[in-house]
Amino acid sequence: MGQSVVLYFSSTGHTQAIAERIAIATGSQLVAIHAQVHDTPTEDWRDQQNQEYHRTHVERVRPAIQAIDPAPIKAATTIYLGFPIWWATVPQEIETFLDSIDLVGKDVHPFCTSGETSIFEAVKQLRDGYPAIRWHSGRRFASSLTNQEIEDWAEED
């Protein structure tokens, strides 16, 4: 296995905490994806007046993200891509990132954090939107994640 990178977008810190653990367990470099303008997350994710809900379902915008050094990503053969699940979808910041860099030929393992929503629809969205990327099965992780769970997932498919 070649070089690997854990890329993640985290709004509240939950996904960052899981990404850090995955990076340690897999020996991967950790790279954060940050929104150019950070919205204050709401506790009520069901609120349809929520800014993220509106951007995701009404506007379908691609919010700007901060610049990322592409060198470690280009050198990697394996990418672990993490994000929170919002309304069963991938945050738009992830799609902004995917629109900006070529991951063709890389093994991309998506992972998410969510209290109750499966990653299934988000992975389908990623596969449909970016079919040239070699997507592996995704996994939703809880804060009780163990190193053995990470290792088992990293070795899947």
Buried (B, 14 or more C-beta within 10 A) or exposed (E): EEBBBBBBBBBEEBBBBBBBBBBEBBEBBBBBBEBEEEEEBEEEBEEEEBEBBEBBEEEEEBBEBEEBEEEBBEEBEBBBBBBBBBBBBBBBBBBBBBEEEEBEEBBBBBBBBBEEBEBEBBBEBBEEEBEEBEBBEBBBBEEEBEEEBBEEBBEEE
